[in-house]
Structure formats: C-alpha cells, structure tokens
Amino acid sequence: MGSIRDLKKDINFVLGDIIEAVYLWELSTGQKQTKEGNAIIDEAIDTFDELIAKVNDRSVENRQSHLKEVNKELETKATALIEKVNSL
C-alpha cells in the first residue's frame, strides 16, 4: 500500500469527484440543488470526515492493516455513492 498521504489524496479525489458529478447532473438537467443531490453531497462529506478521522487515528494496534481497511471502506462507500448518483 502507498503512503498515508496518497490514501488521504485518494479519499479527497474520489469523494470530490462524486460531489462534482452531482453538481454536473444538476446543471445538465436544469435543476438547482435538489433534495436528492444535497443528500448525496452531505453523505459524501460525512464519509470524508469519517475516513480522514480513521486515517489520522494513531491509537490502533496494527496501523498498516487498519489503513488497508480504511481503503476498502473507501471503495465500498464510494461505490454506493456512485450508484446513488447514477440513479438520479
């Protein structure tokens, strides 16, 4: 696995791209700030906060395996958010 800095960048880029996709969907459909779009954006921001807090948690016993779990969690949560964006 890469560095902690790379994991933080991945979290930022992936969730940022999901938020951007919601904004692009709203622009392309002519709608402004839909409830569904705002809910996805809020969930992406909450996920970001949660994952960054887990990355910064130094009290875990096995840090390397903990970071791998955070990476897996990013993948599953990002996939779920992308499915929500696609269903808009």
PyMOL Python script that loads the backbone (N, CA, C, O; Angstrom):
from pymol import cmd

cmd.read_pdbstr("""\
ATOM      1  N   MET A   1       0.840  -1.174   0.000  1.00  0.00           N
ATOM      2  CA  MET A   1       0.000   0.000   0.000  1.00  0.00           C
ATOM      3  C   MET A   1       0.885   1.236   0.000  1.00  0.00           C
ATOM      4  O   MET A   1       1.998   1.218   0.525  1.00  0.00           O
ATOM      5  N   GLY A   2       0.384   2.298  -0.588  1.00  0.00           N
ATOM      6  CA  GLY A   2       1.128   3.544  -0.674  1.00  0.00           C
ATOM      7  C   GLY A   2       1.207   4.248   0.663  1.00  0.00           C
ATOM      8  O   GLY A   2       0.932   3.669   1.713  1.00  0.00           O
ATOM      9  N   SER A   3       1.577   5.469   0.599  1.00  0.00           N
ATOM     10  CA  SER A   3       1.739   6.245   1.813  1.00  0.00           C
ATOM     11  C   SER A   3       0.395   6.749   2.334  1.00  0.00           C
ATOM     12  O   SER A   3      -0.627   6.683   1.651  1.00  0.00           O
ATOM     13  N   ILE A   4       0.433   7.244   3.539  1.00  0.00           N
ATOM     14  CA  ILE A   4      -0.768   7.815   4.163  1.00  0.00           C
ATOM     15  C   ILE A   4      -1.205   9.049   3.375  1.00  0.00           C
ATOM     16  O   ILE A   4      -2.400   9.306   3.228  1.00  0.00           O
ATOM     17  N   ARG A   5      -0.251   9.795   2.880  1.00  0.00           N
ATOM     18  CA  ARG A   5      -0.567  10.976   2.085  1.00  0.00           C
ATOM     19  C   ARG A   5      -1.355  10.590   0.835  1.00  0.00           C
ATOM     20  O   ARG A   5      -2.310  11.268   0.457  1.00  0.00           O
ATOM     21  N   ASP A   6      -0.939   9.478   0.191  1.00  0.00           N
ATOM     22  CA  ASP A   6      -1.658   9.017  -1.001  1.00  0.00           C
ATOM     23  C   ASP A   6      -3.073   8.569  -0.662  1.00  0.00           C
ATOM     24  O   ASP A   6      -4.000   8.812  -1.435  1.00  0.00           O
ATOM     25  N   LEU A   7      -3.249   7.924   0.475  1.00  0.00           N
ATOM     26  CA  LEU A   7      -4.579   7.494   0.891  1.00  0.00           C
ATOM     27  C   LEU A   7      -5.478   8.706   1.135  1.00  0.00           C
ATOM     28  O   LEU A   7      -6.643   8.709   0.738  1.00  0.00           O
ATOM     29  N   LYS A   8      -4.941   9.721   1.779  1.00  0.00           N
ATOM     30  CA  LYS A   8      -5.719  10.940   2.014  1.00  0.00           C
ATOM     31  C   LYS A   8      -6.081  11.621   0.698  1.00  0.00           C
ATOM     32  O   LYS A   8      -7.191  12.132   0.547  1.00  0.00           O
ATOM     33  N   LYS A   9      -5.149  11.630  -0.253  1.00  0.00           N
ATOM     34  CA  LYS A   9      -5.437  12.214  -1.561  1.00  0.00           C
ATOM     35  C   LYS A   9      -6.520  11.415  -2.277  1.00  0.00           C
ATOM     36  O   LYS A   9      -7.409  11.989  -2.906  1.00  0.00           O
ATOM     37  N   ASP A  10      -6.442  10.083  -2.180  1.00  0.00           N
ATOM     38  CA  ASP A  10      -7.460   9.236  -2.804  1.00  0.00           C
ATOM     39  C   ASP A  10      -8.835   9.524  -2.234  1.00  0.00           C
ATOM     40  O   ASP A  10      -9.811   9.634  -2.975  1.00  0.00           O
ATOM     41  N   ILE A  11      -8.911   9.645  -0.922  1.00  0.00           N
ATOM     42  CA  ILE A  11     -10.187   9.942  -0.269  1.00  0.00           C
ATOM     43  C   ILE A  11     -10.722  11.275  -0.782  1.00  0.00           C
ATOM     44  O   ILE A  11     -11.898  11.391  -1.125  1.00  0.00           O
ATOM     45  N   ASN A  12      -9.858  12.269  -0.830  1.00  0.00           N
ATOM     46  CA  ASN A  12     -10.258  13.604  -1.280  1.00  0.00           C
ATOM     47  C   ASN A  12     -10.712  13.593  -2.740  1.00  0.00           C
ATOM     48  O   ASN A  12     -11.760  14.149  -3.070  1.00  0.00           O
ATOM     49  N   PHE A  13      -9.934  12.969  -3.601  1.00  0.00           N
ATOM     50  CA  PHE A  13     -10.255  12.977  -5.031  1.00  0.00           C
ATOM     51  C   PHE A  13     -11.513  12.183  -5.338  1.00  0.00           C
ATOM     52  O   PHE A  13     -12.363  12.644  -6.100  1.00  0.00           O
ATOM     53  N   VAL A  14     -11.643  11.005  -4.759  1.00  0.00           N
ATOM     54  CA  VAL A  14     -12.798  10.153  -5.058  1.00  0.00           C
ATOM     55  C   VAL A  14     -14.090  10.822  -4.608  1.00  0.00           C
ATOM     56  O   VAL A  14     -15.046  10.919  -5.379  1.00  0.00           O
ATOM     57  N   LEU A  15     -14.119  11.279  -3.374  1.00  0.00           N
ATOM     58  CA  LEU A  15     -15.341  11.889  -2.866  1.00  0.00           C
ATOM     59  C   LEU A  15     -15.595  13.253  -3.515  1.00  0.00           C
ATOM     60  O   LEU A  15     -16.745  13.646  -3.706  1.00  0.00           O
ATOM     61  N   GLY A  16     -14.533  13.963  -3.848  1.00  0.00           N
ATOM     62  CA  GLY A  16     -14.691  15.224  -4.569  1.00  0.00           C
ATOM     63  C   GLY A  16     -15.280  15.011  -5.958  1.00  0.00           C
ATOM     64  O   GLY A  16     -16.108  15.799  -6.416  1.00  0.00           O
ATOM     65  N   ASP A  17     -14.849  13.943  -6.623  1.00  0.00           N
ATOM     66  CA  ASP A  17     -15.402  13.632  -7.942  1.00  0.00           C
ATOM     67  C   ASP A  17     -16.875  13.261  -7.856  1.00  0.00           C
ATOM     68  O   ASP A  17     -17.648  13.586  -8.757  1.00  0.00           O
ATOM     69  N   ILE A  18     -17.267  12.590  -6.794  1.00  0.00           N
ATOM     70  CA  ILE A  18     -18.674  12.229  -6.614  1.00  0.00           C
ATOM     71  C   ILE A  18     -19.515  13.495  -6.415  1.00  0.00           C
ATOM     72  O   ILE A  18     -20.594  13.624  -6.993  1.00  0.00           O
ATOM     73  N   ILE A  19     -19.026  14.410  -5.612  1.00  0.00           N
ATOM     74  CA  ILE A  19     -19.735  15.674  -5.389  1.00  0.00           C
ATOM     75  C   ILE A  19     -19.829  16.451  -6.705  1.00  0.00           C
ATOM     76  O   ILE A  19     -20.872  17.022  -7.026  1.00  0.00           O
ATOM     77  N   GLU A  20     -18.740  16.466  -7.453  1.00  0.00           N
ATOM     78  CA  GLU A  20     -18.740  17.152  -8.743  1.00  0.00           C
ATOM     79  C   GLU A  20     -19.744  16.512  -9.703  1.00  0.00           C
ATOM     80  O   GLU A  20     -20.401  17.217 -10.468  1.00  0.00           O
ATOM     81  N   ALA A  21     -19.866  15.197  -9.671  1.00  0.00           N
ATOM     82  CA  ALA A  21     -20.825  14.505 -10.534  1.00  0.00           C
ATOM     83  C   ALA A  21     -22.259  14.918 -10.205  1.00  0.00           C
ATOM     84  O   ALA A  21     -23.091  15.051 -11.103  1.00  0.00           O
ATOM     85  N   VAL A  22     -22.545  15.119  -8.921  1.00  0.00           N
ATOM     86  CA  VAL A  22     -23.887  15.577  -8.532  1.00  0.00           C
ATOM     87  C   VAL A  22     -24.138  16.971  -9.088  1.00  0.00           C
ATOM     88  O   VAL A  22     -25.210  17.238  -9.630  1.00  0.00           O
ATOM     89  N   TYR A  23     -23.157  17.862  -8.960  1.00  0.00           N
ATOM     90  CA  TYR A  23     -23.316  19.215  -9.484  1.00  0.00           C
ATOM     91  C   TYR A  23     -23.496  19.203 -11.006  1.00  0.00           C
ATOM     92  O   TYR A  23     -24.314  19.949 -11.546  1.00  0.00           O
ATOM     93  N   LEU A  24     -22.731  18.358 -11.688  1.00  0.00           N
ATOM     94  CA  LEU A  24     -22.871  18.271 -13.140  1.00  0.00           C
ATOM     95  C   LEU A  24     -24.246  17.739 -13.531  1.00  0.00           C
ATOM     96  O   LEU A  24     -24.838  18.205 -14.505  1.00  0.00           O
ATOM     97  N   TRP A  25     -24.755  16.768 -12.779  1.00  0.00           N
ATOM     98  CA  TRP A  25     -26.088  16.243 -13.059  1.00  0.00           C
ATOM     99  C   TRP A  25     -27.128  17.345 -12.883  1.00  0.00           C
ATOM    100  O   TRP A  25     -28.027  17.499 -13.711  1.00  0.00           O
ATOM    101  N   GLU A  26     -27.001  18.108 -11.804  1.00  0.00           N
ATOM    102  CA  GLU A  26     -27.963  19.186 -11.571  1.00  0.00           C
ATOM    103  C   GLU A  26     -27.901  20.231 -12.676  1.00  0.00           C
ATOM    104  O   GLU A  26     -28.938  20.739 -13.103  1.00  0.00           O
ATOM    105  N   LEU A  27     -26.695  20.559 -13.144  1.00  0.00           N
ATOM    106  CA  LEU A  27     -26.565  21.537 -14.229  1.00  0.00           C
ATOM    107  C   LEU A  27     -27.120  20.998 -15.541  1.00  0.00           C
ATOM    108  O   LEU A  27     -27.769  21.725 -16.292  1.00  0.00           O
ATOM    109  N   SER A  28     -26.866  19.728 -15.813  1.00  0.00           N
ATOM    110  CA  SER A  28     -27.304  19.166 -17.092  1.00  0.00           C
ATOM    111  C   SER A  28     -28.817  18.984 -17.167  1.00  0.00           C
ATOM    112  O   SER A  28     -29.389  18.993 -18.257  1.00  0.00           O
ATOM    113  N   THR A  29     -29.469  18.818 -16.014  1.00  0.00           N
ATOM    114  CA  THR A  29     -30.916  18.641 -16.018  1.00  0.00           C
ATOM    115  C   THR A  29     -31.647  19.956 -15.791  1.00  0.00           C
ATOM    116  O   THR A  29     -32.874  20.004 -15.877  1.00  0.00           O
ATOM    117  N   GLY A  30     -30.914  21.016 -15.504  1.00  0.00           N
ATOM    118  CA  GLY A  30     -31.534  22.316 -15.295  1.00  0.00           C
ATOM    119  C   GLY A  30     -32.130  22.487 -13.912  1.00  0.00           C
ATOM    120  O   GLY A  30     -32.802  23.484 -13.644  1.00  0.00           O
ATOM    121  N   GLN A  31     -31.898  21.545 -13.048  1.00  0.00           N
ATOM    122  CA  GLN A  31     -32.419  21.639 -11.685  1.00  0.00           C
ATOM    123  C   GLN A  31     -31.358  22.276 -10.794  1.00  0.00           C
ATOM    124  O   GLN A  31     -30.158  22.145 -11.037  1.00  0.00           O
ATOM    125  N   LYS A  32     -31.824  22.965  -9.766  1.00  0.00           N
ATOM    126  CA  LYS A  32     -30.884  23.594  -8.846  1.00  0.00           C
ATOM    127  C   LYS A  32     -31.063  22.993  -7.459  1.00  0.00           C
ATOM    128  O   LYS A  32     -32.155  23.025  -6.891  1.00  0.00           O
ATOM    129  N   GLN A  33     -29.998  22.455  -6.932  1.00  0.00           N
ATOM    130  CA  GLN A  33     -29.929  21.922  -5.577  1.00  0.00           C
ATOM    131  C   GLN A  33     -31.159  21.091  -5.217  1.00  0.00           C
ATOM    132  O   GLN A  33     -32.022  21.522  -4.453  1.00  0.00           O
ATOM    133  N   THR A  34     -31.211  19.916  -5.776  1.00  0.00           N
ATOM    134  CA  THR A  34     -32.302  19.002  -5.463  1.00  0.00           C
ATOM    135  C   THR A  34     -32.075  18.375  -4.101  1.00  0.00           C
ATOM    136  O   THR A  34     -30.944  18.330  -3.616  1.00  0.00           O
ATOM    137  N   LYS A  35     -33.137  17.893  -3.484  1.00  0.00           N
ATOM    138  CA  LYS A  35     -33.013  17.237  -2.182  1.00  0.00           C
ATOM    139  C   LYS A  35     -32.160  15.982  -2.289  1.00  0.00           C
ATOM    140  O   LYS A  35     -31.349  15.696  -1.408  1.00  0.00           O
ATOM    141  N   GLU A  36     -32.347  15.236  -3.367  1.00  0.00           N
ATOM    142  CA  GLU A  36     -31.579  14.012  -3.555  1.00  0.00           C
ATOM    143  C   GLU A  36     -30.092  14.326  -3.732  1.00  0.00           C
ATOM    144  O   GLU A  36     -29.233  13.652  -3.163  1.00  0.00           O
ATOM    145  N   GLY A  37     -29.802  15.350  -4.523  1.00  0.00           N
ATOM    146  CA  GLY A  37     -28.416  15.748  -4.747  1.00  0.00           C
ATOM    147  C   GLY A  37     -27.758  16.234  -3.462  1.00  0.00           C
ATOM    148  O   GLY A  37     -26.615  15.885  -3.171  1.00  0.00           O
ATOM    149  N   ASN A  38     -28.482  17.036  -2.702  1.00  0.00           N
ATOM    150  CA  ASN A  38     -27.940  17.523  -1.431  1.00  0.00           C
ATOM    151  C   ASN A  38     -27.700  16.389  -0.453  1.00  0.00           C
ATOM    152  O   ASN A  38     -26.732  16.423   0.306  1.00  0.00           O
ATOM    153  N   ALA A  39     -28.567  15.381  -0.460  1.00  0.00           N
ATOM    154  CA  ALA A  39     -28.391  14.235   0.440  1.00  0.00           C
ATOM    155  C   ALA A  39     -27.129  13.465   0.076  1.00  0.00           C
ATOM    156  O   ALA A  39     -26.394  13.030   0.961  1.00  0.00           O
ATOM    157  N   ILE A  40     -26.871  13.293  -1.218  1.00  0.00           N
ATOM    158  CA  ILE A  40     -25.661  12.576  -1.651  1.00  0.00           C
ATOM    159  C   ILE A  40     -24.418  13.385  -1.293  1.00  0.00           C
ATOM    160  O   ILE A  40     -23.421  12.829  -0.833  1.00  0.00           O
ATOM    161  N   ILE A  41     -24.481  14.697  -1.504  1.00  0.00           N
ATOM    162  CA  ILE A  41     -23.335  15.553  -1.163  1.00  0.00           C
ATOM    163  C   ILE A  41     -23.064  15.507   0.338  1.00  0.00           C
ATOM    164  O   ILE A  41     -21.912  15.396   0.757  1.00  0.00           O
ATOM    165  N   ASP A  42     -24.118  15.592   1.151  1.00  0.00           N
ATOM    166  CA  ASP A  42     -23.947  15.524   2.607  1.00  0.00           C
ATOM    167  C   ASP A  42     -23.355  14.182   3.025  1.00  0.00           C
ATOM    168  O   ASP A  42     -22.492  14.127   3.902  1.00  0.00           O
ATOM    169  N   GLU A  43     -23.812  13.114   2.405  1.00  0.00           N
ATOM    170  CA  GLU A  43     -23.282  11.788   2.735  1.00  0.00           C
ATOM    171  C   GLU A  43     -21.811  11.676   2.326  1.00  0.00           C
ATOM    172  O   GLU A  43     -21.017  11.062   3.040  1.00  0.00           O
ATOM    173  N   ALA A  44     -21.447  12.257   1.197  1.00  0.00           N
ATOM    174  CA  ALA A  44     -20.050  12.231   0.756  1.00  0.00           C
ATOM    175  C   ALA A  44     -19.163  13.018   1.727  1.00  0.00           C
ATOM    176  O   ALA A  44     -18.047  12.597   2.032  1.00  0.00           O
ATOM    177  N   ILE A  45     -19.658  14.143   2.200  1.00  0.00           N
ATOM    178  CA  ILE A  45     -18.886  14.950   3.154  1.00  0.00           C
ATOM    179  C   ILE A  45     -18.745  14.217   4.482  1.00  0.00           C
ATOM    180  O   ILE A  45     -17.671  14.225   5.084  1.00  0.00           O
ATOM    181  N   ASP A  46     -19.815  13.590   4.937  1.00  0.00           N
ATOM    182  CA  ASP A  46     -19.742  12.804   6.178  1.00  0.00           C
ATOM    183  C   ASP A  46     -18.768  11.641   6.038  1.00  0.00           C
ATOM    184  O   ASP A  46     -18.007  11.344   6.959  1.00  0.00           O
ATOM    185  N   THR A  47     -18.796  10.990   4.887  1.00  0.00           N
ATOM    186  CA  THR A  47     -17.880   9.882   4.627  1.00  0.00           C
ATOM    187  C   THR A  47     -16.442  10.380   4.630  1.00  0.00           C
ATOM    188  O   THR A  47     -15.558   9.724   5.181  1.00  0.00           O
ATOM    189  N   PHE A  48     -16.204  11.533   4.018  1.00  0.00           N
ATOM    190  CA  PHE A  48     -14.865  12.122   4.008  1.00  0.00           C
ATOM    191  C   PHE A  48     -14.376  12.357   5.431  1.00  0.00           C
ATOM    192  O   PHE A  48     -13.268  11.959   5.789  1.00  0.00           O
ATOM    193  N   ASP A  49     -15.209  13.007   6.240  1.00  0.00           N
ATOM    194  CA  ASP A  49     -14.823  13.303   7.621  1.00  0.00           C
ATOM    195  C   ASP A  49     -14.517  12.026   8.394  1.00  0.00           C
ATOM    196  O   ASP A  49     -13.538  11.957   9.137  1.00  0.00           O
ATOM    197  N   GLU A  50     -15.361  11.022   8.213  1.00  0.00           N
ATOM    198  CA  GLU A  50     -15.206   9.756   8.928  1.00  0.00           C
ATOM    199  C   GLU A  50     -13.911   9.044   8.519  1.00  0.00           C
ATOM    200  O   GLU A  50     -13.169   8.560   9.373  1.00  0.00           O
ATOM    201  N   LEU A  51     -13.645   8.984   7.212  1.00  0.00           N
ATOM    202  CA  LEU A  51     -12.449   8.271   6.742  1.00  0.00           C
ATOM    203  C   LEU A  51     -11.162   9.004   7.111  1.00  0.00           C
ATOM    204  O   LEU A  51     -10.173   8.367   7.473  1.00  0.00           O
ATOM    205  N   ILE A  52     -11.161  10.315   7.025  1.00  0.00           N
ATOM    206  CA  ILE A  52      -9.960  11.077   7.407  1.00  0.00           C
ATOM    207  C   ILE A  52      -9.693  10.911   8.906  1.00  0.00           C
ATOM    208  O   ILE A  52      -8.540  10.807   9.325  1.00  0.00           O
ATOM    209  N   ALA A  53     -10.748  10.885   9.704  1.00  0.00           N
ATOM    210  CA  ALA A  53     -10.562  10.664  11.146  1.00  0.00           C
ATOM    211  C   ALA A  53      -9.960   9.291  11.405  1.00  0.00           C
ATOM    212  O   ALA A  53      -9.116   9.136  12.288  1.00  0.00           O
ATOM    213  N   LYS A  54     -10.386   8.305  10.647  1.00  0.00           N
ATOM    214  CA  LYS A  54      -9.830   6.954  10.814  1.00  0.00           C
ATOM    215  C   LYS A  54      -8.374   6.902  10.378  1.00  0.00           C
ATOM    216  O   LYS A  54      -7.568   6.223  11.015  1.00  0.00           O
ATOM    217  N   VAL A  55      -8.020   7.602   9.309  1.00  0.00           N
ATOM    218  CA  VAL A  55      -6.629   7.630   8.855  1.00  0.00           C
ATOM    219  C   VAL A  55      -5.753   8.307   9.897  1.00  0.00           C
ATOM    220  O   VAL A  55      -4.627   7.872  10.138  1.00  0.00           O
ATOM    221  N   ASN A  56      -6.256   9.359  10.515  1.00  0.00           N
ATOM    222  CA  ASN A  56      -5.472  10.110  11.499  1.00  0.00           C
ATOM    223  C   ASN A  56      -5.429   9.446  12.869  1.00  0.00           C
ATOM    224  O   ASN A  56      -4.685   9.898  13.739  1.00  0.00           O
ATOM    225  N   ASP A  57      -6.199   8.392  13.087  1.00  0.00           N
ATOM    226  CA  ASP A  57      -6.231   7.694  14.372  1.00  0.00           C
ATOM    227  C   ASP A  57      -4.950   6.882  14.542  1.00  0.00           C
ATOM    228  O   ASP A  57      -4.746   5.885  13.849  1.00  0.00           O
ATOM    229  N   ARG A  58      -4.101   7.301  15.451  1.00  0.00           N
ATOM    230  CA  ARG A  58      -2.823   6.628  15.672  1.00  0.00           C
ATOM    231  C   ARG A  58      -2.876   5.635  16.832  1.00  0.00           C
ATOM    232  O   ARG A  58      -1.870   5.002  17.153  1.00  0.00           O
ATOM    233  N   SER A  59      -4.036   5.499  17.456  1.00  0.00           N
ATOM    234  CA  SER A  59      -4.130   4.625  18.615  1.00  0.00           C
ATOM    235  C   SER A  59      -4.423   3.175  18.248  1.00  0.00           C
ATOM    236  O   SER A  59      -4.550   2.332  19.135  1.00  0.00           O
ATOM    237  N   VAL A  60      -4.533   2.870  16.955  1.00  0.00           N
ATOM    238  CA  VAL A  60      -4.809   1.493  16.550  1.00  0.00           C
ATOM    239  C   VAL A  60      -3.571   0.641  16.732  1.00  0.00           C
ATOM    240  O   VAL A  60      -2.441   1.128  16.682  1.00  0.00           O
ATOM    241  N   GLU A  61      -3.811  -0.646  16.947  1.00  0.00           N
ATOM    242  CA  GLU A  61      -2.698  -1.535  17.244  1.00  0.00           C
ATOM    243  C   GLU A  61      -1.862  -1.852  16.002  1.00  0.00           C
ATOM    244  O   GLU A  61      -0.639  -1.708  16.022  1.00  0.00           O
ATOM    245  N   ASN A  62      -2.513  -2.277  14.937  1.00  0.00           N
ATOM    246  CA  ASN A  62      -1.808  -2.605  13.699  1.00  0.00           C
ATOM    247  C   ASN A  62      -2.187  -1.560  12.646  1.00  0.00           C
ATOM    248  O   ASN A  62      -3.200  -1.694  11.960  1.00  0.00           O
ATOM    249  N   ARG A  63      -1.375  -0.541  12.531  1.00  0.00           N
ATOM    250  CA  ARG A  63      -1.705   0.609  11.689  1.00  0.00           C
ATOM    251  C   ARG A  63      -1.807   0.234  10.209  1.00  0.00           C
ATOM    252  O   ARG A  63      -2.678   0.736   9.499  1.00  0.00           O
ATOM    253  N   GLN A  64      -0.929  -0.637   9.752  1.00  0.00           N
ATOM    254  CA  GLN A  64      -0.923  -0.999   8.339  1.00  0.00           C
ATOM    255  C   GLN A  64      -2.229  -1.684   7.927  1.00  0.00           C
ATOM    256  O   GLN A  64      -2.817  -1.336   6.903  1.00  0.00           O
ATOM    257  N   SER A  65      -2.680  -2.653   8.721  1.00  0.00           N
ATOM    258  CA  SER A  65      -3.936  -3.337   8.387  1.00  0.00           C
ATOM    259  C   SER A  65      -5.136  -2.401   8.563  1.00  0.00           C
ATOM    260  O   SER A  65      -6.130  -2.510   7.844  1.00  0.00           O
ATOM    261  N   HIS A  66      -5.032  -1.490   9.520  1.00  0.00           N
ATOM    262  CA  HIS A  66      -6.093  -0.505   9.732  1.00  0.00           C
ATOM    263  C   HIS A  66      -6.248   0.380   8.495  1.00  0.00           C
ATOM    264  O   HIS A  66      -7.370   0.657   8.071  1.00  0.00           O
ATOM    265  N   LEU A  67      -5.145   0.822   7.921  1.00  0.00           N
ATOM    266  CA  LEU A  67      -5.195   1.679   6.742  1.00  0.00           C
ATOM    267  C   LEU A  67      -5.715   0.916   5.528  1.00  0.00           C
ATOM    268  O   LEU A  67      -6.393   1.493   4.677  1.00  0.00           O
ATOM    269  N   LYS A  68      -5.405  -0.372   5.443  1.00  0.00           N
ATOM    270  CA  LYS A  68      -5.950  -1.189   4.355  1.00  0.00           C
ATOM    271  C   LYS A  68      -7.466  -1.301   4.486  1.00  0.00           C
ATOM    272  O   LYS A  68      -8.181  -1.280   3.484  1.00  0.00           O
ATOM    273  N   GLU A  69      -7.950  -1.418   5.703  1.00  0.00           N
ATOM    274  CA  GLU A  69      -9.394  -1.475   5.940  1.00  0.00           C
ATOM    275  C   GLU A  69     -10.063  -0.143   5.578  1.00  0.00           C
ATOM    276  O   GLU A  69     -11.171  -0.123   5.042  1.00  0.00           O
ATOM    277  N   VAL A  70      -9.387   0.951   5.873  1.00  0.00           N
ATOM    278  CA  VAL A  70      -9.916   2.269   5.509  1.00  0.00           C
ATOM    279  C   VAL A  70     -10.006   2.381   3.992  1.00  0.00           C
ATOM    280  O   VAL A  70     -10.979   2.923   3.467  1.00  0.00           O
ATOM    281  N   ASN A  71      -9.002   1.873   3.285  1.00  0.00           N
ATOM    282  CA  ASN A  71      -9.005   1.900   1.827  1.00  0.00           C
ATOM    283  C   ASN A  71     -10.161   1.067   1.271  1.00  0.00           C
ATOM    284  O   ASN A  71     -10.830   1.488   0.327  1.00  0.00           O
ATOM    285  N   LYS A  72     -10.398  -0.107   1.850  1.00  0.00           N
ATOM    286  CA  LYS A  72     -11.518  -0.951   1.424  1.00  0.00           C
ATOM    287  C   LYS A  72     -12.851  -0.262   1.709  1.00  0.00           C
ATOM    288  O   LYS A  72     -13.777  -0.326   0.900  1.00  0.00           O
ATOM    289  N   GLU A  73     -12.940   0.391   2.853  1.00  0.00           N
ATOM    290  CA  GLU A  73     -14.162   1.111   3.216  1.00  0.00           C
ATOM    291  C   GLU A  73     -14.416   2.261   2.243  1.00  0.00           C
ATOM    292  O   GLU A  73     -15.561   2.529   1.880  1.00  0.00           O
ATOM    293  N   LEU A  74     -13.354   2.935   1.825  1.00  0.00           N
ATOM    294  CA  LEU A  74     -13.487   3.994   0.827  1.00  0.00           C
ATOM    295  C   LEU A  74     -14.085   3.424  -0.458  1.00  0.00           C
ATOM    296  O   LEU A  74     -14.987   4.022  -1.044  1.00  0.00           O
ATOM    297  N   GLU A  75     -13.589   2.287  -0.887  1.00  0.00           N
ATOM    298  CA  GLU A  75     -14.083   1.683  -2.123  1.00  0.00           C
ATOM    299  C   GLU A  75     -15.562   1.328  -2.018  1.00  0.00           C
ATOM    300  O   GLU A  75     -16.328   1.605  -2.940  1.00  0.00           O
ATOM    301  N   THR A  76     -15.972   0.721  -0.913  1.00  0.00           N
ATOM    302  CA  THR A  76     -17.366   0.298  -0.785  1.00  0.00           C
ATOM    303  C   THR A  76     -18.308   1.495  -0.667  1.00  0.00           C
ATOM    304  O   THR A  76     -19.372   1.516  -1.286  1.00  0.00           O
ATOM    305  N   LYS A  77     -17.916   2.488   0.129  1.00  0.00           N
ATOM    306  CA  LYS A  77     -18.773   3.665   0.296  1.00  0.00           C
ATOM    307  C   LYS A  77     -18.823   4.501  -0.975  1.00  0.00           C
ATOM    308  O   LYS A  77     -19.872   5.049  -1.313  1.00  0.00           O
ATOM    309  N   ALA A  78     -17.710   4.604  -1.677  1.00  0.00           N
ATOM    310  CA  ALA A  78     -17.697   5.360  -2.928  1.00  0.00           C
ATOM    311  C   ALA A  78     -18.562   4.662  -3.979  1.00  0.00           C
ATOM    312  O   ALA A  78     -19.274   5.321  -4.736  1.00  0.00           O
ATOM    313  N   THR A  79     -18.501   3.347  -4.023  1.00  0.00           N
ATOM    314  CA  THR A  79     -19.333   2.601  -4.965  1.00  0.00           C
ATOM    315  C   THR A  79     -20.808   2.816  -4.675  1.00  0.00           C
ATOM    316  O   THR A  79     -21.607   2.987  -5.595  1.00  0.00           O
ATOM    317  N   ALA A  80     -21.171   2.807  -3.402  1.00  0.00           N
ATOM    318  CA  ALA A  80     -22.564   3.034  -3.020  1.00  0.00           C
ATOM    319  C   ALA A  80     -23.011   4.447  -3.409  1.00  0.00           C
ATOM    320  O   ALA A  80     -24.127   4.636  -3.891  1.00  0.00           O
ATOM    321  N   LEU A  81     -22.149   5.425  -3.200  1.00  0.00           N
ATOM    322  CA  LEU A  81     -22.486   6.806  -3.567  1.00  0.00           C
ATOM    323  C   LEU A  81     -22.607   6.965  -5.079  1.00  0.00           C
ATOM    324  O   LEU A  81     -23.475   7.695  -5.559  1.00  0.00           O
ATOM    325  N   ILE A  82     -21.754   6.295  -5.819  1.00  0.00           N
ATOM    326  CA  ILE A  82     -21.809   6.373  -7.286  1.00  0.00           C
ATOM    327  C   ILE A  82     -23.114   5.756  -7.789  1.00  0.00           C
ATOM    328  O   ILE A  82     -23.722   6.261  -8.733  1.00  0.00           O
ATOM    329  N   GLU A  83     -23.536   4.672  -7.160  1.00  0.00           N
ATOM    330  CA  GLU A  83     -24.805   4.065  -7.549  1.00  0.00           C
ATOM    331  C   GLU A  83     -25.965   5.020  -7.288  1.00  0.00           C
ATOM    332  O   GLU A  83     -26.916   5.073  -8.067  1.00  0.00           O
ATOM    333  N   LYS A  84     -25.887   5.772  -6.193  1.00  0.00           N
ATOM    334  CA  LYS A  84     -26.932   6.756  -5.904  1.00  0.00           C
ATOM    335  C   LYS A  84     -26.931   7.874  -6.934  1.00  0.00           C
ATOM    336  O   LYS A  84     -27.991   8.335  -7.358  1.00  0.00           O
ATOM    337  N   VAL A  85     -25.738   8.311  -7.337  1.00  0.00           N
ATOM    338  CA  VAL A  85     -25.641   9.359  -8.357  1.00  0.00           C
ATOM    339  C   VAL A  85     -26.209   8.844  -9.678  1.00  0.00           C
ATOM    340  O   VAL A  85     -26.927   9.566 -10.372  1.00  0.00           O
ATOM    341  N   ASN A  86     -25.893   7.615 -10.020  1.00  0.00           N
ATOM    342  CA  ASN A  86     -26.379   7.044 -11.275  1.00  0.00           C
ATOM    343  C   ASN A  86     -27.890   6.862 -11.285  1.00  0.00           C
ATOM    344  O   ASN A  86     -28.510   6.849 -12.348  1.00  0.00           O
ATOM    345  N   SER A  87     -28.480   6.722 -10.111  1.00  0.00           N
ATOM    346  CA  SER A  87     -29.931   6.518 -10.043  1.00  0.00           C
ATOM    347  C   SER A  87     -30.707   7.833 -10.100  1.00  0.00           C
ATOM    348  O   SER A  87     -31.935   7.821 -10.177  1.00  0.00           O
ATOM    349  N   LEU A  88     -30.005   8.963 -10.062  1.00  0.00           N
ATOM    350  CA  LEU A  88     -30.691  10.265 -10.115  1.00  0.00           C
ATOM    351  C   LEU A  88     -31.405  10.466 -11.411  1.00  0.00           C
ATOM    352  O   LEU A  88     -32.030  11.507 -11.616  1.00  0.00           O
TER     353      LEU A  88
END
""", "prot")
cmd.dss("prot")
cmd.show_as("cartoon", "prot")
cmd.util.cbc("prot")
cmd.orient("prot")
